[in-house]
Amino acid sequence: MMKYSLILPVLNEQETIGDLYDRVKKTLNGLTGQHEIIFINDGSTDSTSLLLRKLHDKDKTVKVINFSRNFGHQVAVTAGLHYCSGEYVAILDADLQDPPEILPKFFAKLDEGYDTAYAIRKKRKESIVKKIAYNSFYRILRSISNTGIPLDSGDFCVMNRKVVDAINSLPERNRFIRGIRSWVGFKQIGIEYERASRKAGESKYTLRKLFKLAFDGIFSFSYVPLQFMFLLGSIAIALSIIGSLAAIYLRYFTTAYNQVPGFATTIILVMFIGGLQLFSIGIMGEYLRRVYDEIKRRPPYIVHSLLGFTGADRAQDNQSS
């Protein structure tokens, strides 16, 4: 039986593939038990596909899932979880910011009885803007989420088969892996480490993709935006009632009514209420968009080709469910 599965989503990583494989292979060879290295090629347009084929030809423990196009990092991780067969499963990014050499420390926690061991980024060697953005996002998400998502934890983790099967059983299309990992529960532990700078190339998480990831985290694991919208609406109604009572009082009980211009106040209130309505519609639209994505029942990804897999019927069933 396969002991270890390593899931590696890649997108245009021709500059890091060689070093990544060497370090991963050396680490896994130091463990007792069979292993598989699963690369998910998320629509790469450089030489990544060719390099992965060469690695598979050289080493049959290397398996490759080639997508028909770019479906996104979280979906690539999902595909790896569908296709892996190991008792212990690790998720690792290809940029080598998360060092493969600490994987044995994580696997040891599963041997101790934990179901999941996730990484906590103690230090990040990134720009100050990104550090502030990530720190803010994790703290906001934790404060509003109905699931206890650990602070400063990414997708880098190891899980046993029980956790992987639980995650694979979830049918949702909008995937936020670190949130789903927390939601399924089981016995979890965080391990601190220092995150390195990117080995080569550029981050594939553009500003647009980071915003999408943040939105998926917030709208998939929190009802606070809807509750906040209700609160703002209640405040607006209360203010309008107070304003109406004030107008009635000034009109009938004082002589100052005709001296109150009111035009600027009216315009400001109209703009405020209009903005509040558009903001509320936008929040509802985000939730409705996710509902629409789910009821379309499209598969989260389409596989163009596979290398090294046999008997993948179970994975295909998971993919189309």
MARLUM-727779 format. One record per residue: x, y, z of N, C-alpha, C, O in turn. Coordinates in steps of 0.2 Angstrom, whole numbers, padded with zeros to 4 digits, always signed. Atoms other than C-alpha are relative to their C-alpha. Example, Ala and Ser with C-alpha at 12.3 -4.5 7.8 and 13.67 -1.06 7.14 Angstrom:
BEGIN
+0004-0006+0000+0062-0022+0039+0004+0006+0000+0009+0005+0003
-0004-0006-0001+0068-0005+0036-0004+0005+0003-0001+0011+0004
//
This chain:
BEGIN
+0004-0006+0000+0000+0000+0000+0004+0006+0000+0010+0007+0003
-0004-0007+0000+0006+0018-0004+0000+0003+0007-0006+0004+0010
+0000-0003-0007+0012+0026+0012+0000+0008-0001-0004+0011+0003
-0001-0007+0001+0016+0044+0006-0002+0002-0007+0000+0000-0012
+0001-0003+0006+0008+0055-0007+0002+0007+0001+0000+0010+0006
-0002-0007+0000+0015+0072-0011-0003+0004-0006-0002+0002-0012
+0003-0003+0005+0004+0084-0020+0003+0007-0002+0005+0011+0003
-0004-0006+0002+0013+0098-0030-0004+0004-0006-0003+0002-0012
+0003-0004+0005+0002+0111-0040+0006+0004-0004+0010+0007+0000
-0005-0004+0004+0013+0119-0054-0003+0004-0005-0008+0002-0009
+0003-0004+0006+0010+0133-0066+0006+0004-0002+0009+0009+0001
-0006-0004+0003+0025+0139-0077+0006+0000+0005+0008+0005+0006
-0005+0000-0005+0038+0133-0065+0006-0004-0003+0009-0008+0001
-0005+0004+0003+0051+0127-0077+0007+0002+0003+0012-0002+0003
-0007-0001-0003+0065+0136-0067+0001-0003+0007+0006-0003+0009
-0001+0003-0007+0061+0127-0051-0001-0007+0000+0000-0011+0005
+0002+0007+0001+0055+0110-0057+0006-0005+0002+0005-0009+0006
-0005+0004-0002+0072+0102-0056+0003+0000+0007+0003-0005+0010
-0002+0000-0007+0078+0108-0039-0006-0002+0004-0004-0006+0009
+0006+0002-0004+0060+0105-0032+0000-0008+0000+0000-0011+0005
+0000+0007+0000+0061+0087-0038+0006-0003+0004+0005-0008+0008
-0005+0002-0004+0078+0084-0031+0000+0000+0007+0001-0005+0011
+0001+0000-0007+0074+0090-0014-0005-0004+0003-0005-0007+0008
+0006+0004-0002+0057+0082-0013+0002-0008+0000+0001-0011+0004
-0002+0007+0001+0065+0065-0019+0004-0002+0005+0004-0007+0008
-0005+0001-0005+0079+0066-0007-0004-0001+0007-0002-0005+0011
+0004+0000-0007+0067+0069+0008-0004-0006+0000-0004-0009+0005
+0004+0006+0000+0055+0055+0003+0004-0006+0000+0001-0011+0003
-0004+0006+0000+0069+0043+0000+0002-0002+0007+0004-0007+0009
-0002+0001-0007+0073+0045+0018-0005-0002+0005-0004-0004+0011
+0006+0003-0004+0056+0039+0024-0001-0007-0002+0001-0009-0007
+0001+0007+0001+0051+0021+0026-0007-0001-0003-0012+0002+0000
+0007+0001+0003+0037+0016+0014+0000+0003-0007+0004+0007-0009
+0001-0002+0007+0032+0018-0004-0003+0007+0000-0006+0010+0004
+0002-0007+0000+0029+0036-0010-0002+0001-0008+0000-0002-0012
+0002-0003+0006+0021+0045-0025+0001+0007+0000-0001+0011+0005
-0001-0007+0000+0025+0062-0031-0005+0003-0006-0004+0001-0012
+0005-0002+0005+0010+0070-0040+0000+0007-0002-0001+0012+0003
+0000-0006+0002+0012+0085-0050-0006+0002-0004-0009-0002-0008
+0006-0003+0004-0004+0095-0056+0002+0006-0004+0003+0011-0002
-0002-0005+0004+0001+0105-0071-0007+0004-0002-0011+0002-0006
+0006-0004+0000-0012+0119-0070+0000+0005-0007+0000+0011-0006
+0000-0003+0006-0011+0124-0089+0006+0004-0001+0006+0010-0004
-0006-0004+0001+0007+0129-0090+0001+0001-0007-0001-0003-0012
-0002-0002+0007+0013+0138-0106+0007+0000-0001+0009+0001-0007
-0007+0000+0002+0031+0136-0104+0003-0007-0001-0001-0011-0003
-0002+0007+0001+0042+0120-0104-0002-0005+0006+0001-0010+0007
+0002+0005-0006+0034+0113-0087-0002-0006-0003+0000-0011+0000
+0002+0006+0003+0025+0100-0097+0005-0005-0002+0005-0011+0000
-0006+0004+0003+0040+0093-0106+0004-0002+0006+0006-0008+0006
-0004+0002-0005+0050+0093-0090-0003-0005+0005+0000-0009+0007
+0004+0005-0004+0037+0084-0080+0000-0007-0004+0000-0012+0000
+0000+0006+0004+0036+0071-0094+0007-0004+0001+0007-0010+0002
-0007+0003-0001+0055+0068-0093+0001-0002+0007+0004-0008+0008
-0001+0002-0007+0054+0067-0074-0004-0007+0001-0001-0012+0004
+0004+0006+0000+0040+0053-0076+0004-0005-0003+0004-0011-0001
-0004+0005+0004+0051+0044-0089+0006-0003+0004+0008-0009+0004
-0006+0002-0004+0066+0044-0077-0002-0003+0007+0001-0008+0009
+0002+0003-0006+0056+0040-0061-0007-0001+0000-0012+0004+0000
+0007+0002+0001+0040+0031-0061-0004+0001+0007-0011+0001+0007
+0004-0002-0006+0035+0037-0043-0003+0007-0002-0007+0010+0002
+0003-0007+0002+0032+0054-0052-0006-0001-0005-0006-0005-0010
+0006+0000+0003+0014+0056-0058-0002+0007-0002-0001+0011+0002
+0002-0007+0002+0007+0070-0068-0007+0000-0002-0010-0004-0006
+0007-0002+0002-0011+0077-0070+0001+0007-0004+0003+0012-0001
-0001-0006+0004-0011+0089-0085-0008+0003-0001-0012-0001-0003
+0006-0003+0001-0026+0101-0085-0001+0002-0007+0004+0003-0011
+0002-0002+0007-0035+0106-0101+0002+0008-0001+0003+0010-0006
-0001-0007+0000-0032+0124-0096+0002+0002+0008+0002-0002+0012
-0001-0002-0007-0028+0135-0080-0007+0000+0004-0011+0004+0002
+0006+0000-0004-0041+0131-0067+0001+0003+0007-0004+0004+0011
-0002-0003-0006-0032+0139-0052+0003-0005+0005+0002-0011+0005
-0004+0003-0004-0021+0134-0038-0004-0005+0005-0003-0011+0006
+0004+0004-0004-0035+0128-0026-0003-0006-0003-0004-0011+0000
+0003+0006+0003-0043+0117-0039+0005-0005-0002+0004-0011-0002
-0006+0004+0001-0026+0110-0043+0001-0005+0006+0002-0011+0005
-0001+0003-0006-0024+0105-0025-0006-0005+0001-0005-0011+0003
+0006+0005+0000-0042+0097-0026+0001-0006-0004+0000-0011-0002
-0001+0005+0005-0037+0087-0041+0005-0005+0003+0005-0011+0003
-0005+0005-0003-0021+0080-0032-0003-0004+0006-0002-0010+0007
+0003+0004-0005-0032+0075-0017-0005-0005-0003-0005-0011+0000
+0004+0005+0004-0044+0066-0029+0004-0006-0002+0002-0012-0001
-0004+0005+0003-0030+0056-0037+0005-0003+0005+0007-0009+0003
-0006+0003-0004-0018+0052-0023-0003-0006+0004-0009-0007+0005
+0002+0007-0003-0018+0035-0015+0004-0001+0007+0003-0007+0010
-0004+0001-0006-0006+0037+0000-0004+0000+0006-0010+0003+0007
+0003+0000-0006-0011+0034+0018+0002+0007+0003-0002+0010+0007
-0001-0007-0002-0002+0051+0022+0001+0004-0006+0004+0002-0011
+0000-0004+0006-0004+0065+0010+0002+0007+0002+0000+0010+0007
-0003-0006-0001+0006+0081+0009-0002+0005-0005-0002+0003-0011
+0001-0005+0005+0002+0097+0000+0006+0005+0001+0007+0008+0006
-0006-0004+0000+0017+0108-0005+0000+0004-0006-0002+0002-0012
-0001-0004+0006+0019+0123-0017+0007-0001-0003+0011-0004+0000
-0006+0001+0004+0032+0122-0031+0005+0005+0001+0010+0005-0002
-0004-0005+0000+0040+0138-0027+0006+0000+0005+0011+0004+0005
-0005+0001-0005+0051+0131-0013+0000+0005+0006+0005+0005+0009
+0000-0004-0006+0046+0144-0001-0002-0004+0007+0000-0002+0012
+0001+0005-0005+0040+0129+0010+0005-0005-0001+0004-0009-0006
-0005+0005+0001+0055+0118+0012-0002-0007+0001-0005-0009+0006
+0002+0007+0000+0052+0100+0008+0004-0004+0006+0001-0009+0008
-0004+0003-0005+0065+0095+0021-0003-0001+0007-0001-0005+0011
+0004+0000-0006+0053+0098+0035-0006-0005+0000-0009-0005+0005
+0005+0004+0001+0041+0086+0029+0000-0006+0005-0005-0008+0008
+0000+0006-0005+0047+0071+0040-0003+0002+0007-0006-0001+0011
+0003-0002-0006+0043+0082+0055-0007+0001+0001-0010-0001+0006
+0008+0000+0001+0025+0084+0049-0003-0007+0001-0007-0008+0004
+0003+0007+0000+0023+0066+0046+0001-0003+0006-0003-0008+0008
-0001+0003-0007+0030+0062+0063-0006+0001+0004-0008-0002+0009
+0006-0002-0004+0015+0071+0070-0006-0005-0001-0010-0006+0003
+0005+0005+0001+0003+0059+0061+0001-0007+0003-0003-0010+0006
-0001+0006-0003+0012+0045+0068-0001+0000+0008-0003-0005+0011
+0002-0001-0007+0009+0052+0085-0007+0000+0002-0010+0000+0008
+0008+0001-0001-0010+0051+0083-0004+0006-0003-0010+0006-0003
+0004-0006+0003-0014+0068+0074-0002-0002-0007+0001-0006-0010
+0003+0001+0006-0025+0068+0059+0003+0005-0005+0004+0003-0011
-0003-0005+0005-0018+0084+0051+0005+0004+0004+0005+0006+0010
-0005-0004-0003-0002+0094+0054+0001+0005-0005+0003+0004-0011
-0001-0005+0005-0002+0111+0046+0005+0005+0002+0007+0005+0008
-0005-0004-0001+0011+0124+0044-0002+0007+0002-0007+0010-0001
+0001-0007-0002+0011+0141+0053+0006+0004-0002+0012+0003+0000
-0005-0004+0002+0021+0154+0045+0003+0005+0005-0001+0010+0006
-0003-0004-0005+0032+0162+0058+0003+0007-0003+0002+0012+0000
-0003-0006+0003+0041+0174+0047-0001-0001-0008+0000-0007-0011
+0001+0000+0008+0038+0178+0028+0005+0005-0003+0006+0010-0001
-0005-0004+0003+0052+0184+0017-0003+0003-0007-0002+0001-0012
+0004-0003+0005+0040+0194+0006+0000+0008+0001+0002+0010+0006
+0000-0008-0001+0037+0213+0003-0005+0002+0006-0009-0002+0008
+0004-0002-0006+0030+0223+0017-0008+0001-0002-0012+0000+0003
+0007-0001+0002+0014+0226+0007-0004-0007+0001-0009-0007+0003
+0003+0007+0000+0011+0207+0005-0001-0002+0008-0006-0005+0009
+0000+0002-0007+0015+0204+0024-0006+0003+0003-0010+0000+0007
+0006-0003-0003+0002+0217+0029-0006-0002-0002-0011-0004+0002
+0006+0002+0003-0011+0211+0017-0002-0007+0003-0007-0008+0005
+0001+0006-0003-0009+0193+0023-0002+0000+0007-0006-0004+0009
+0001+0000-0007-0008+0197+0041-0007+0002+0001-0011+0000+0006
+0007-0003-0001-0024+0208+0040-0005-0005-0003-0010-0006+0001
+0005+0004+0003-0033+0195+0029-0002-0006+0005-0007-0008+0007
+0001+0006-0004-0030+0180+0041-0004+0002+0007-0008-0002+0009
+0003-0002-0006-0035+0190+0056-0008+0002-0001-0012+0001+0004
+0007-0002+0002-0051+0197+0048-0004-0006-0001-0010-0007+0002
+0004+0006+0001-0056+0180+0042-0001-0004+0006-0007-0007+0007
+0001+0004-0006-0053+0172+0059-0006+0003+0004-0009+0000+0008
+0005-0003-0004-0064+0185+0067-0007+0000-0002-0011+0000+0002
+0006+0001+0002-0078+0183+0056-0003-0007-0002-0008-0008-0004
+0002+0007+0002-0078+0165+0051-0003-0004+0005-0002-0003+0011
+0003+0005-0004-0089+0152+0058+0004-0006+0001+0002-0011+0004
-0005+0005-0001-0074+0140+0057+0006+0003+0003+0009+0008+0000
-0006-0002-0003-0059+0141+0067+0006-0001-0004+0010-0005-0003
-0006+0001+0005-0046+0144+0053+0006+0003+0004+0006+0009+0006
-0005-0002-0003-0029+0145+0061+0004+0006-0003+0004+0007-0009
-0004-0006+0003-0019+0162+0059+0006-0002-0003+0010-0007-0001
-0006+0001+0003-0005+0162+0047+0001-0007-0003+0007-0009-0003
-0001+0007+0003-0008+0145+0040-0002+0000-0007-0007+0003-0009
+0001+0000+0007-0007+0141+0022-0003-0007-0002-0005-0011+0002
+0002+0006+0003-0011+0126+0011+0005-0006+0002+0004-0012+0002
-0005+0005-0001+0006+0117+0016-0002-0004+0007-0003-0001+0012
+0002+0004-0005+0001+0103+0027+0001-0008-0002+0002-0009-0007
+0001+0007+0001+0000+0084+0029-0006-0003+0004-0008+0000+0009
+0007+0003-0003-0016+0074+0032+0000-0008-0001+0004-0010-0005
+0001+0007+0001-0020+0056+0034-0006-0002-0004-0010+0003-0006
+0005+0002+0005-0032+0046+0023-0007+0002+0002-0011+0004-0002
+0007-0001-0002-0047+0049+0034-0002+0007-0001-0008+0009-0003
+0002-0007+0002-0046+0068+0032+0000+0001-0007-0005+0005-0009
+0000-0001+0007-0042+0067+0014-0007-0002-0003-0010+0001-0007
+0007+0003+0002-0058+0056+0011-0006+0005+0002-0010+0006-0002
+0005-0004-0002-0068+0068+0021+0000+0007-0004-0006+0009-0006
-0001-0006+0005-0062+0083+0010-0003-0002-0006-0007+0002-0010
+0002+0002+0007-0065+0073-0006-0008-0001+0000-0011-0001-0005
+0007+0001+0000-0083+0070+0000-0004+0006-0001-0010+0006-0002
+0003-0006+0000-0087+0088+0000-0001+0002-0008+0003+0002-0012
+0001-0001+0007-0096+0093-0017+0001+0007-0002+0000+0009-0008
+0000-0007+0002-0093+0112-0017+0005+0001-0005+0011-0002-0005
-0004-0002+0005-0085+0120-0032+0005+0005+0002+0011+0005-0001
-0005-0005-0003-0077+0135-0024+0004-0002+0006+0001-0003+0011
-0004+0003-0005-0063+0128-0015+0005+0005+0004+0008+0009+0000
-0005-0003-0004-0053+0136-0001+0002-0005+0005+0000-0006+0011
-0002+0006-0003-0043+0122+0005+0002+0001+0007+0000-0004+0011
-0002-0001-0007-0036+0129+0021-0006+0001+0005-0006-0001+0011
+0006+0000-0004-0054+0133+0027-0004-0007+0000-0006-0008+0005
+0003+0007+0000-0061+0116+0021+0004-0005+0005+0001-0009+0009
-0004+0004-0005-0046+0108+0031-0002+0001+0007-0003-0004+0011
+0002-0002-0006-0052+0117+0046-0007-0003+0002-0008-0005+0007
+0007+0001-0001-0070+0114+0044-0001-0008+0001-0006-0010+0005
+0001+0007-0001-0069+0095+0043+0002-0003+0007+0000-0008+0009
-0001+0001-0007-0061+0095+0060+0006-0006+0001+0011-0005-0003
-0005+0005-0002-0052+0079+0067+0006+0004+0004+0005+0009+0006
-0006-0002-0005-0036+0081+0078+0005+0003-0004+0009+0000-0008
-0005-0004+0004-0025+0095+0071+0005+0003+0005+0004+0005+0010
-0005-0004-0003-0009+0103+0076+0004+0004-0005+0005+0003-0011
-0004-0005+0004+0001+0118+0069+0007+0000+0002+0009-0001+0008
-0007+0000-0001+0019+0118+0067+0003+0006-0003+0002+0008-0009
-0003-0007+0002+0029+0135+0066+0006-0002-0005+0010-0006-0003
-0006+0000+0004+0042+0137+0052+0001+0007-0003-0003+0011-0003
-0002-0006+0004+0051+0151+0043-0001-0001-0007+0003-0005-0010
+0001+0001+0007+0045+0153+0026+0005+0004-0004+0007+0010-0003
-0006-0002+0004+0059+0156+0013-0003+0005-0005-0009+0005-0007
+0002-0004+0005+0059+0168-0001-0001-0004-0006+0002-0010-0006
+0001+0004+0005+0054+0162-0018+0007-0002-0004+0011+0002-0004
-0007+0002+0002+0068+0151-0026+0001+0003-0007+0007+0006-0008
-0001-0002+0006+0065+0157-0044-0006+0002-0003-0012+0000-0001
+0006-0002+0004+0053+0165-0056-0005+0005+0004-0002+0008+0009
+0004-0004-0003+0038+0175-0051-0006-0003+0003-0008-0008+0001
+0006+0003-0003+0023+0172-0040-0006+0000-0005-0007+0004-0008
+0005+0001+0004+0008+0165-0049-0007+0003+0003-0012+0003-0001
+0006-0003-0003-0004+0173-0037+0000+0008-0001+0003+0012+0002
+0001-0007+0001-0008+0190-0045-0005+0003+0005-0008+0000+0009
+0004-0004-0005-0017+0204-0036-0007-0003-0001-0011-0003+0004
+0006+0002+0001-0033+0198-0044-0002-0007+0003-0007-0008+0006
+0001+0006-0003-0031+0180-0039+0000+0000+0008-0003-0004+0011
+0000-0001-0008-0027+0185-0021-0006+0003+0002-0009+0000+0007
+0007-0003-0002-0043+0195-0020-0005-0006-0001-0009-0006+0003
+0005+0005+0001-0052+0180-0027+0001-0005+0006-0004-0008+0008
-0001+0004-0005-0044+0169-0014-0003+0002+0007-0006-0001+0011
+0003-0003-0006-0049+0181+0000-0007+0000+0000-0010-0001+0005
+0008+0000+0001-0067+0182-0007-0002-0007+0002-0007-0008+0005
+0002+0007-0001-0068+0163-0007+0000-0002+0007-0004-0005+0010
+0000+0002-0007-0062+0162+0011-0005+0003+0004-0008+0000+0008
+0005-0004-0004-0074+0176+0017-0007-0003-0001-0010-0004+0003
+0007+0002+0001-0089+0171+0008-0002-0007+0000-0008-0009+0000
+0001+0007-0001-0087+0152+0009-0001-0002+0008-0004-0007+0009
-0001+0002-0007-0084+0152+0028-0003+0006+0005-0001+0005+0011
+0003-0005-0005-0094+0167+0035-0006+0003-0003-0007+0004-0009
+0006-0004+0002-0111+0175+0035+0000+0007+0003-0005+0011+0002
+0000-0007-0003-0105+0191+0043-0001+0005-0005-0004+0010-0003
+0002-0005+0005-0106+0201+0027-0007+0001-0001-0010+0007-0001
+0007-0001+0000-0124+0197+0026-0003+0003+0006-0007+0008+0006
+0002-0003-0006-0126+0201+0044+0002+0008+0001-0002+0012+0004
-0002-0007+0000-0116+0217+0042-0005+0004-0004-0006+0010-0003
+0005-0004+0004-0128+0222+0028-0006+0001+0003-0009+0007+0003
+0006-0001-0004-0143+0219+0039+0001+0006+0005-0003+0010+0006
-0001-0005-0005-0135+0230+0052+0001+0007-0003-0002+0012+0000
+0000-0006+0004-0131+0244+0040-0007+0002-0002-0009+0008-0001
+0007-0001+0002-0149+0243+0034-0004+0003+0006-0008+0007+0005
+0003-0002-0006-0155+0244+0052+0002+0007+0002-0003+0011+0004
-0002-0006-0001-0145+0259+0055-0003+0006-0004-0005+0011-0002
+0002-0005+0004-0150+0268+0040-0008+0001+0001-0010+0007+0001
+0007-0001-0001-0169+0265+0044-0001+0004+0007-0005+0008+0007
+0001-0004-0006-0166+0271+0062+0002+0007-0001-0002+0012+0002
-0002-0007+0002-0157+0287+0055-0006+0003-0004-0008+0009-0002
+0006-0003+0004-0172+0290+0043-0006+0001+0005-0009+0006+0004
+0005-0001-0005-0184+0288+0057+0001+0006+0005-0003+0010+0006
-0002-0006-0004-0175+0300+0068+0000+0007-0004-0003+0012-0002
+0000-0006+0005-0173+0312+0053-0007+0002-0001-0009+0008-0001
+0007-0002+0001-0192+0311+0050-0003+0003+0006-0007+0008+0005
+0002-0003-0006-0196+0314+0068+0002+0007+0001-0001+0012+0003
-0003-0007+0000-0184+0329+0068-0004+0005-0004-0005+0011-0003
+0003-0004+0004-0192+0336+0053-0008+0002+0002-0010+0007+0001
+0007-0001-0003-0210+0334+0060+0000+0005+0006-0004+0010+0006
-0001-0005-0006-0204+0343+0076+0001+0007-0002-0002+0011+0000
-0002-0007+0002-0196+0357+0067-0006+0003-0004-0007+0009-0004
+0005-0003+0004-0211+0359+0055-0006+0002+0004-0009+0008+0003
+0006-0001-0004-0225+0359+0068+0001+0003+0007-0004+0006+0010
-0001-0002-0006-0217+0364+0084+0005+0006+0001+0006+0008+0007
-0005-0005+0000-0204+0377+0080-0001+0005-0006-0005+0003-0011
+0000-0005+0006-0202+0392+0068+0006+0000-0004+0007+0004-0008
-0007+0001+0004-0185+0386+0062-0001-0004-0006+0004-0004-0010
+0001+0005+0005-0192+0374+0049+0002+0003-0007+0006+0001-0011
-0001-0003+0007-0192+0386+0034+0007+0003+0000+0010+0005-0006
-0007-0003+0000-0174+0392+0039+0005-0006-0001+0011-0004-0002
-0004+0006+0001-0167+0374+0037+0001-0001-0008-0005-0003-0011
-0001+0001+0007-0160+0373+0019-0002-0007-0003-0007-0008-0007
+0002+0007+0001-0161+0354+0018+0002-0003-0007+0002-0009-0007
-0002+0003+0006-0156+0352+0000+0006-0004+0000+0006-0010-0003
-0006+0004+0000-0138+0347+0003-0001-0006+0004+0002-0011+0002
+0001+0005-0004-0144+0336+0017-0004-0006-0004-0002-0012-0003
+0004+0005+0004-0156+0327+0005+0004-0003-0005+0004-0009-0006
-0005+0003+0005-0143+0325-0008+0005-0005+0003+0006-0011+0000
-0005+0005-0003-0131+0317+0004-0003-0006+0002-0001-0012+0002
+0004+0005-0002-0144+0306+0011-0002-0005-0005-0001-0011-0005
+0001+0004+0006-0149+0300-0006+0006-0004-0002+0005-0010-0004
-0007+0003+0002-0131+0296-0011+0002-0005+0005+0004-0011+0003
-0002+0005-0005-0128+0287+0006-0005-0006-0001-0002-0012-0001
+0005+0006+0001-0144+0276+0004+0001-0003-0006+0001-0010-0007
-0001+0003+0006-0140+0273-0014+0006-0004+0000+0006-0010-0002
-0007+0004-0001-0122+0268-0010-0001-0006+0004+0001-0012+0003
+0002+0005-0005-0129+0257+0004-0003-0006-0004-0002-0012-0003
+0004+0005+0004-0141+0248-0008+0005-0003-0005+0004-0010-0005
-0004+0003+0005-0128+0245-0021+0005-0005+0004+0007-0010+0001
-0004+0005-0004-0116+0238-0008-0003-0006+0003+0000-0011+0002
+0004+0006-0002-0129+0227-0001-0001-0005-0006-0001-0011-0005
+0001+0004+0005-0133+0221-0018+0006-0004-0002+0006-0010-0004
-0006+0003+0002-0115+0217-0022+0002-0006+0005+0004-0011+0002
-0001+0005-0005-0114+0207-0006-0004-0006-0002-0002-0012-0002
+0004+0005+0001-0129+0197-0010+0002-0003-0007+0001-0009-0008
-0002+0003+0006-0123+0195-0028+0006-0005+0001+0006-0010-0003
-0005+0004-0002-0107+0187-0021-0002-0007+0002+0000-0012+0000
+0003+0006-0002-0117+0174-0012-0004-0004-0005-0004-0010-0006
+0004+0003+0006-0129+0171-0027+0005-0003-0005+0003-0008-0008
-0005+0003+0005-0114+0169-0039+0002-0007+0002+0003-0011-0002
-0002+0006-0002-0108+0155-0028-0005-0005+0000-0004-0011-0002
+0006+0005+0000-0125+0147-0027-0001-0002-0008-0002-0008-0009
+0001+0002+0007-0126+0148-0046+0006-0004-0003+0004-0009-0006
-0005+0005+0002-0109+0140-0048-0001-0007+0002+0001-0012-0001
+0001+0006-0003-0114+0126-0037-0006-0004-0004-0005-0010-0006
+0006+0004+0003-0131+0122-0046+0002-0001-0008-0002-0005-0011
-0001+0002+0007-0123+0122-0063+0003-0007-0001+0003-0010-0006
-0003+0007+0000-0114+0106-0058+0006-0001-0005+0007-0007-0007
-0006+0001+0004-0099+0109-0069+0006-0003+0004+0006-0002+0010
-0005+0002-0004-0084+0099-0064+0005+0005+0002+0006+0010-0002
-0004-0005-0002-0071+0109-0055+0006+0001-0004+0010+0006-0005
-0006+0000+0005-0057+0104-0068-0002-0005-0005-0006-0010-0004
+0000+0005+0005-0055+0095-0084+0007-0003-0001+0012+0001-0002
-0007+0003+0001-0040+0083-0086+0001-0001-0008-0003-0004-0011
-0002+0001+0007-0031+0084-0103+0003-0007-0001+0002-0011-0005
-0004+0006+0000-0019+0069-0099+0002-0002+0006+0003+0002+0011
-0003+0003-0006-0012+0058-0086+0006-0004-0001+0007-0007-0006
-0006+0004+0000+0005+0051-0083+0001-0004+0006+0001-0001+0012
-0001+0004-0006+0008+0036-0071-0005-0002+0004-0004-0006+0009
+0005+0002-0003-0009+0033-0066-0003-0006-0003-0004-0007-0009
+0003+0006+0002-0018+0016-0066-0006+0000+0004-0006+0001+0010
+0006+0001-0004-0036+0012-0061-0002+0007+0003-0004+0007+0009
+0002-0006-0003-0041+0030-0059-0007+0001+0000-0010+0007+0001
+0007-0001+0000-0059+0027-0059-0003+0003+0006-0008+0008+0005
+0003-0003-0006-0062+0032-0041+0001+0007+0000-0003+0011+0002
-0002-0008+0000-0053+0049-0044-0005+0003-0005-0007+0009-0004
+0005-0003+0005-0064+0052-0060-0007+0001+0003-0010+0005+0002
+0007+0000-0003-0080+0048-0050+0000+0006+0005-0005+0010+0006
+0000-0005-0005-0074+0060-0036+0000+0007-0004-0003+0012-0002
-0001-0006+0004-0070+0073-0050-0007+0003-0002-0009+0009-0002
+0007-0002+0004-0088+0073-0058-0005+0000+0005-0011+0002+0003
+0005+0000-0005-0097+0071-0041-0002+0007+0002-0007+0008+0006
//
